[in-house]
Amino acid sequence: MDIKDKIVVVTGAASGIGTALAERFAAAGAKCVVCADLNGEGAEAVAGRIGGVAMRCNVSVEAEIAALIDRVEEEVGPIDLFCSNAGILTIGGVEVPDADWQRIWEVNVMAHVWAARHLVPRMTERGGGYLLNTASAAGLLNQVGSAPYGVTKHAAVGLAEWLALTYGDQGIKVSV
């Protein structure tokens, strides 16, 4: 995808891969890079450096992802590329408490589901769009010492494949 003049949203933009994505998209000439993160101050710092827009978002809450998408499309314009990048790591195996399994499931899997749920109808109506879901090599192999991470990253890969198969002929591109 040619990024020039596109509107891009990056979740988890306050650090790591998210920061690198935001910087790269800005350097490639994106019309606007929206830096979204639970860490609002971090998102503001990255957005300030690249001339983007910062928005706070907790991706473990569907309503916040829906609100982020609504706000971007109302205040900035139609989203061309949504990078569902935010992710967390939980160490341990089957003994990890259910609450921790649920939290990593919401951040590492459901955030991708919710972004697609709220964007795919808009993108197909516009004739296309792009979803980029960060999943990690753990989604293809696994993660020693972290069952929750390996399991959720496998699920993220599976969802991305399903989205590509299901919506590809409607103009939706998917990378994982």
ChimeraX attribute file (.defattr): number of C-alpha atoms within 10 A of each C-alpha:
attribute: neighborCount
match mode: 1-to-1
recipient: residues
	/A:1	9
	/A:2	9
	/A:3	18
	/A:4	14
	/A:5	13
	/A:6	21
	/A:7	22
	/A:8	27
	/A:9	31
	/A:10	27
	/A:11	33
	/A:12	29
	/A:13	34
	/A:14	27
	/A:15	17
	/A:16	11
	/A:17	17
	/A:18	25
	/A:19	22
	/A:20	14
	/A:21	22
	/A:22	30
	/A:23	20
	/A:24	15
	/A:25	23
	/A:26	24
	/A:27	12
	/A:28	14
	/A:29	15
	/A:30	19
	/A:31	18
	/A:32	24
	/A:33	29
	/A:34	28
	/A:35	32
	/A:36	33
	/A:37	25
	/A:38	18
	/A:39	16
	/A:40	17
	/A:41	14
	/A:42	20
	/A:43	28
	/A:44	21
	/A:45	17
	/A:46	24
	/A:47	25
	/A:48	13
	/A:49	10
	/A:50	18
	/A:51	14
	/A:52	22
	/A:53	19
	/A:54	24
	/A:55	21
	/A:56	21
	/A:57	23
	/A:58	20
	/A:59	28
	/A:60	23
	/A:61	14
	/A:62	20
	/A:63	13
	/A:64	16
	/A:65	24
	/A:66	17
	/A:67	13
	/A:68	22
	/A:69	19
	/A:70	17
	/A:71	13
	/A:72	18
	/A:73	14
	/A:74	10
	/A:75	8
	/A:76	16
	/A:77	16
	/A:78	19
	/A:79	23
	/A:80	20
	/A:81	23
	/A:82	24
	/A:83	25
	/A:84	29
	/A:85	26
	/A:86	27
	/A:87	24
	/A:88	14
	/A:89	16
	/A:90	16
	/A:91	13
	/A:92	14
	/A:93	15
	/A:94	10
	/A:95	8
	/A:96	14
	/A:97	10
	/A:98	9
	/A:99	9
	/A:100	14
	/A:101	19
	/A:102	14
	/A:103	16
	/A:104	21
	/A:105	22
	/A:106	21
	/A:107	21
	/A:108	30
	/A:109	25
	/A:110	22
	/A:111	26
	/A:112	28
	/A:113	18
	/A:114	21
	/A:115	21
	/A:116	19
	/A:117	14
	/A:118	16
	/A:119	24
	/A:120	21
	/A:121	12
	/A:122	16
	/A:123	21
	/A:124	16
	/A:125	12
	/A:126	13
	/A:127	11
	/A:128	19
	/A:129	23
	/A:130	20
	/A:131	26
	/A:132	18
	/A:133	25
	/A:134	23
	/A:135	27
	/A:136	18
	/A:137	13
	/A:138	18
	/A:139	20
	/A:140	14
	/A:141	11
	/A:142	18
	/A:143	18
	/A:144	12
	/A:145	12
	/A:146	17
	/A:147	21
	/A:148	26
	/A:149	28
	/A:150	24
	/A:151	19
	/A:152	26
	/A:153	27
	/A:154	21
	/A:155	19
	/A:156	25
	/A:157	22
	/A:158	16
	/A:159	19
	/A:160	23
	/A:161	14
	/A:162	13
	/A:163	19
	/A:164	18
	/A:165	13
	/A:166	11
	/A:167	15
	/A:168	15
	/A:169	11
	/A:170	16
	/A:171	17
	/A:172	19
	/A:173	19
	/A:174	21
	/A:175	15
	/A:176	19
